[in-house]
Amino acid sequence: MVDTLAEILDRHVALGTAPGILAVTGRAGDPLEFTAAGDVHQDAVFRIQSMTKPVLTVAALRLVQDGLIDLSDPVERWLPELADRHVLRAPDSPLSDTEPAHRSITVRDLLTNTSGFGMMTSESPLKQAMVDNLTEAGSDAVALGAHDWLDALAELPLAFHPGTGWRYHHSFGILGILLSRVVQAPLEDHLRADLFDPLGMPDTGYTVPKDQAHRLPATYRHDESGSLAQVEPAGGGFYVAPAPFDLSHAELVSTAADYAAFARMLANDGRHGADAILEPELVDQMRTDQVPASVKTDDSFFPGFWNGVGWGYGVAVETAGEHAGRYGWSGGLGTDLSISPDGSFCLVLTQVEMGDQIMGLFRDVLA
């Protein structure tokens, strides 16, 4: 007998996977179904972390369809800090052992994580340099404002020539800054006018207003014993407004209802009601594997990541197995988006740092 979604969530709360779990399921044209377990409220504002990447992808592709940018455009057109890149001769080379980049970084490289910037998966001089200049990615909030972060990143060589490798995360921080420069406006203002308001996402942004901070749950991680340890308190922390600096390179907060509106639009081939938010051919590109086999190396991310999986624009894509064609992405604080070829989608929302227990929750929900 297959467990119901409610039974799966209840079991994981009982196991200590998370103190509270909220799931949303739906498909285009049907009402949303919310399923909760444990200590969680339907109107909670979640730190969605890397689930920001699909949002920025749609924002970028909307500029593509409006003719303001092209996927092949070099990013130095708007980000002169990234002109004339140098590349390490090997990812673990000394920082001085470089050669000129074969070509410029493009907008497509940012969407596909193939820019040459990104998380280093093993110890190296470049990894240590990112720790030292506060550009290393992790579960903590960004430590530098957008301008300072980009300047610090620009001081470092690339790990590989653009388009020839895959490293996670930093390309999307760069993308956020690029978008703000293309539209010549604060990124959050642009996202609100161009995407959040049309989709009906009033509670999505880079911070939570002080008068709504009570809706922000605490965050947790599993300690060495497997028990939950609180990291950031409910109603407080980095994401309570006002922002300490420009967050164009940072990550969003959102609610179950807000992000479900975004997911429903993608599941409906880019349409929101009578409005075409994104052209179907751009949605198809987004959910199609865009990286060649040569970049899917064991050292590019965590072991086994590429087994039956590709990367489109801002999302992972299942390329094999019974769920081939399913796509989406997760956030480092235990949130997940999954959209199936039949137009159904599922969100799972916790505020627990990603680990074996959270990954087990996602597998059980999506089995």
C-alpha positions as a printed Julia matrix, in Angstrom:
367×3 Matrix{Float64}:
  0.0    0.0     0.0
  1.4    3.4    -1.0
  1.52   5.98    1.76
 -0.45   9.18    1.26
  1.4   12.48    1.14
  0.08  13.32    4.62
  1.38  10.02    5.97
  4.82  10.63    4.45
  5.06  14.09    5.98
  3.81  12.91    9.38
  6.34  10.08    9.39
  9.22  12.43    8.64
  8.19  14.84   11.4
  8.05  11.89   13.8
 11.52  10.79   12.63
 12.92  14.26   13.31
 13.58  15.15    9.68
 12.03  18.57   10.29
  9.86  20.14   13.0
  7.36  21.15   10.33
  6.82  20.33    6.66
  4.48  21.99    4.16
  3.78  20.51    0.73
  1.79  21.94   -2.16
  0.59  19.91   -5.12
 -1.35  21.0    -8.18
 -1.55  21.29  -11.91
 -2.63  24.0   -14.32
 -6.33  24.79  -13.95
 -6.86  22.79  -10.74
 -7.03  24.08   -7.17
 -3.88  23.85   -5.09
 -3.7   21.21   -2.37
 -1.79  22.1     0.8
 -0.61  19.32    3.12
  1.07  20.17    6.43
  2.67  18.2     9.22
  4.15  19.35   12.51
  4.87  22.95   13.44
  4.31  24.88   10.22
  1.78  27.43    9.0
  0.42  27.74    5.47
  1.28  31.46    5.33
  4.88  31.0     6.55
  7.58  32.89    4.67
 10.36  30.45    3.76
 13.99  31.16    2.94
 13.99  29.39   -0.44
 17.72  29.83   -1.15
 18.61  28.11   -4.46
 14.98  27.87   -5.57
 15.75  31.49   -6.47
 17.64  30.17   -9.5
 14.53  29.16  -11.53
 13.01  32.57  -10.72
 16.06  34.45  -12.01
 16.07  32.18  -15.05
 12.51  33.14  -15.96
 13.34  36.81  -15.37
 16.33  36.51  -17.73
 14.36  34.63  -20.38
 11.68  37.33  -20.3
 14.38  39.84  -21.22
 15.45  37.49  -24.01
 11.93  37.36  -25.42
 11.71  41.15  -25.18
 14.94  41.47  -27.18
 16.87  43.23  -24.41
 19.47  40.48  -24.12
 20.53  37.44  -26.1
 21.76  34.17  -24.65
 24.97  34.51  -26.64
 25.72  38.03  -25.36
 29.02  38.39  -23.47
 28.29  39.4   -19.89
 31.07  42.01  -19.94
 28.68  44.19  -21.96
 26.99  44.95  -18.62
 29.62  43.62  -16.23
 32.97  45.11  -17.31
 34.45  43.67  -14.1
 34.38  40.27  -15.82
 36.19  41.24  -19.02
 39.57  39.69  -19.93
 39.25  36.61  -17.75
 42.17  34.35  -16.9
 41.76  30.63  -16.28
 43.62  28.21  -14.04
 45.6   25.65  -16.03
 44.07  23.04  -13.74
 41.32  23.53  -11.11
 43.82  22.85   -8.29
 46.62  25.01   -9.73
 48.17  27.92   -7.81
 46.27  31.14   -8.46
 49.2   32.48  -10.47
 49.24  29.54  -12.89
 46.76  30.85  -15.46
 46.19  31.49  -19.14
 43.84  33.87  -20.97
 40.27  32.64  -21.36
 39.47  31.28  -24.82
 36.29  33.38  -24.97
 34.05  35.64  -22.93
 31.45  34.41  -20.46
 27.97  34.55  -22.0
 24.47  34.84  -20.56
 23.92  31.18  -21.5
 26.98  30.22  -19.45
 25.39  31.82  -16.4
 22.11  29.94  -16.87
 23.93  26.63  -17.31
 26.54  27.04  -14.52
 29.33  26.83  -17.1
 30.82  30.31  -16.63
 34.01  29.11  -14.92
 32.92  30.52  -11.54
 31.38  28.25   -8.92
 31.78  26.06   -5.87
 35.0   24.07   -5.65
 34.34  20.53   -4.46
 37.84  19.74   -3.16
 40.56  21.65   -1.37
 42.52  23.94   -3.67
 44.1   27.41   -3.7
 40.99  28.74   -5.47
 38.66  27.28   -2.85
 40.74  28.83   -0.07
 40.8   32.17   -1.88
 37.0   32.14   -2.01
 36.89  31.48    1.73
 39.34  34.31    2.36
 37.51  36.94    0.25
 34.0   35.91    1.46
 32.75  34.64   -1.89
 32.53  30.95   -0.99
 28.94  29.68   -1.17
 27.32  27.98    1.79
 24.16  27.8     3.84
 24.82  31.16    5.5
 23.54  34.42    4.04
 25.85  36.46    1.81
 28.49  38.46    3.69
 29.11  41.15    1.04
 26.88  43.48   -0.9
 26.44  42.85   -4.62
 29.08  45.33   -5.82
 31.72  44.21   -3.33
 30.92  40.55   -3.97
 31.36  40.95   -7.73
 34.6   42.88   -7.26
 35.93  40.14   -4.99
 34.91  37.41   -7.42
 36.48  39.3   -10.33
 39.86  39.18   -8.56
 39.89  35.38   -8.9
 40.73  33.26  -11.94
 38.17  30.95  -13.52
 38.32  27.25  -12.68
 37.93  26.36  -16.37
 37.37  28.02  -19.73
 33.76  29.21  -20.18
 31.54  26.44  -21.52
 34.0   23.62  -20.81
 33.11  22.73  -17.21
 30.33  22.9   -14.63
 30.43  24.4   -11.16
 27.44  25.29   -9.04
 25.97  28.51   -7.69
 28.03  31.63   -8.42
 26.82  32.05  -11.99
 23.37  32.92  -10.64
 24.69  35.55   -8.26
 26.37  37.11  -11.29
 23.1   36.75  -13.24
 21.17  38.71  -10.62
 23.61  41.62  -10.83
 23.55  41.45  -14.64
 19.74  41.66  -14.68
 19.75  44.74  -12.48
 22.2   46.45  -14.82
 20.28  45.5   -17.96
 17.05  47.04  -16.62
 18.93  49.85  -14.83
 16.87  49.4   -11.68
 17.1   47.59   -8.34
 16.6   43.9    -9.05
 13.8   43.44   -6.52
 11.85  46.35   -8.03
 12.19  44.79  -11.47
 11.22  41.31  -10.32
  8.17  42.68   -8.52
  6.9   44.67  -11.48
  7.81  42.14  -14.17
  7.11  38.82  -12.45
  5.84  38.83   -8.87
  2.91  41.21   -9.33
  1.69  39.63  -12.6
  1.83  36.16  -11.02
  0.28  37.23   -7.72
  3.34  36.69   -5.5
  3.0   39.48   -2.89
  5.19  37.86   -0.23
  8.21  37.03   -2.39
 11.29  39.23   -2.15
 14.75  39.52   -0.69
 13.59  40.4     2.83
 10.52  40.13    5.05
  8.95  43.41    6.27
  9.35  43.87   10.01
  5.61  43.77   10.56
  5.5   40.34    8.87
  8.6   38.89   10.54
  6.43  36.68   12.78
  5.74  34.57    9.67
  9.43  33.65    9.29
 10.11  30.22   10.85
 13.3   29.25   12.65
 15.98  27.38   10.69
 17.67  24.17   11.8
 20.43  21.73   10.96
 20.99  18.17   12.07
 23.87  17.91   14.5
 26.3   15.0    14.71
 23.8   12.98   16.73
 21.1   13.52   14.11
 19.1   15.84   16.37
 17.75  19.18   15.19
 19.72  22.23   16.33
 18.35  25.73   15.78
 20.5   27.99   13.59
 18.4   31.13   13.13
 15.46  32.15   15.32
 11.87  32.48   14.22
 10.99  36.04   13.34
 14.6   37.18   13.17
 17.91  37.0    11.4
 19.35  38.21    8.13
 16.14  38.21    6.09
 14.18  40.68    8.22
 14.05  44.11    6.51
 15.79  46.39    5.91
 18.43  44.68    3.78
 21.99  45.45    4.98
 23.18  46.04    1.41
 22.31  45.41   -2.24
 21.07  41.8    -2.48
 21.0   41.44   -6.28
 23.35  38.45   -5.95
 21.45  36.89   -3.05
 18.46  34.6    -2.54
 14.75  35.1    -2.05
 12.12  34.39    0.55
  8.68  33.21   -0.55
  5.51  31.46    0.6
  3.9   28.21   -0.46
  1.12  30.04   -2.3
  3.49  32.46   -4.02
  5.92  29.86   -5.26
  3.05  27.58   -6.31
  1.86  30.38   -8.6
  5.32  30.44  -10.18
  5.39  26.64  -10.48
  1.91  26.54  -11.98
  3.0   29.02  -14.66
  5.93  26.81  -15.67
  3.77  23.68  -15.55
  1.32  25.46  -17.88
  4.04  26.06  -20.51
  4.64  29.63  -19.42
  1.02  30.8   -19.2
 -0.67  32.43  -16.21
 -4.38  32.6   -16.89
 -4.78  34.45  -20.16
 -1.28  35.93  -19.99
  1.84  34.49  -21.63
  4.58  35.05  -19.07
  7.17  33.04  -20.99
  7.05  31.79  -24.57
  6.62  27.99  -24.77
  9.83  27.54  -26.76
 11.79  29.27  -23.97
 10.11  27.06  -21.38
 11.16  24.07  -23.49
 14.76  25.28  -23.54
 14.67  25.83  -19.79
 13.57  22.24  -19.09
 15.86  20.58  -21.65
 19.35  19.37  -20.76
 21.71  22.08  -22.02
 25.12  20.83  -20.89
 27.29  18.39  -22.83
 28.37  15.06  -21.37
 31.97  16.3   -21.23
 31.17  18.73  -18.39
 29.3   16.16  -16.27
 32.38  15.12  -14.36
 32.47  13.47  -10.95
 34.26  16.46   -9.43
 31.79  19.08  -10.66
 29.25  18.56   -7.84
 28.37  15.85   -5.34
 28.96  12.17   -6.23
 26.24  10.63   -8.37
 24.59  13.94   -9.23
 24.76  13.34  -12.97
 23.26   9.83  -12.91
 20.26  10.2   -15.21
 20.25  13.97  -14.69
 21.06  16.98  -16.84
 20.93  20.74  -16.33
 18.7   23.06  -18.33
 18.44  26.77  -17.56
 18.29  27.16  -13.78
 16.88  23.67  -13.15
 17.97  20.05  -13.05
 16.28  17.78  -15.6
 15.73  14.03  -15.25
 16.97  12.49  -18.5
 16.4    8.79  -17.8
 14.15   6.47  -15.81
 10.43   6.44  -15.17
 10.4   10.16  -14.39
 12.34  11.33  -17.45
 11.34  14.89  -18.29
 10.63  15.88  -14.69
 12.53  19.02  -13.7
 13.03  21.45  -10.85
 15.47  22.39   -8.14
 15.96  22.52   -4.38
 17.04  25.09   -1.81
 19.73  24.53    0.79
 17.31  24.99    3.67
 15.19  22.0     2.73
 12.88  23.29    0.01
 12.14  21.6    -3.31
 10.34  22.24   -6.6
  9.42  19.42   -9.0
  7.41  19.74  -12.22
  6.33  16.67  -14.23
  5.74  16.39  -17.98
  2.0   15.86  -17.35
  1.72  19.4   -15.95
  1.56  18.43  -12.29
  3.93  19.95   -9.75
  4.96  19.54   -6.14
  6.58  21.85   -3.62
  8.08  20.64   -0.36
  9.01  23.3     2.18
 10.98  22.98    5.4
 13.62  25.16    7.02
 16.22  22.49    7.73
 19.64  22.47    6.09
 20.01  19.97    3.28
 21.34  16.57    4.32
 20.55  12.88    4.17
 17.28  13.23    6.11
 15.94  16.03    3.93
 17.0   14.26    0.74
 15.18  11.17    2.01
 12.04  13.27    2.52
 12.2   14.53   -1.07
 12.71  11.01   -2.42
  9.74   9.68   -0.46
  7.45  12.5    -1.61
  8.48  12.21   -5.28
  8.67   8.41   -5.57
